[in-house]
Amino acid sequence: MSLTDDDRFEQGMAVRREVLGGEHVDRAIANTTEFTADFQDFITRVAWGDVWSRPGLDRRSRSIAVLSSLIALGHEEEFAMHVRAALRNGLTIDEIREVILQSAVYAGVPAANTAFRIANRVLEES
């Protein structure tokens, strides 16, 4: 059975809230403007309703993949958000440390250094 766009949106919103937390999602929705509305709809349906909802990887594994990608690409703001999500998805602090160490080999020491700084700040806030 194929999902409609409305089904994917609803499924995506549920997964988005579970992974990122209701407070974060509520803030994103409250900050949606006419200019950003299509993007919010897109990420809810596609990133959360399609990709994060697929059965091929569990959420822990998806968090590892996301953290690694964000480190490699230098997306610092998204990295902080996904460190919080990784904890919510069951990763331990030790596992997050290992993901960052692993990324030092493939994404570079400066990227890992930045990731450690950001993760340390997030973990201190938690």
Secondary structure, DSSP 8 states (H G I E B T S, - for coil): ----HHHHHHHHHHHHHHHH-HHHHHHHHHT--TTTHHHHHHIIIIIIIIITT-SSS-HHHHHHHHHHHHHHHT-HHHHHHHHHHHHHTT--HHHHHHHHHHHHHHH-HHHHHHHHHHHHHHHHH-
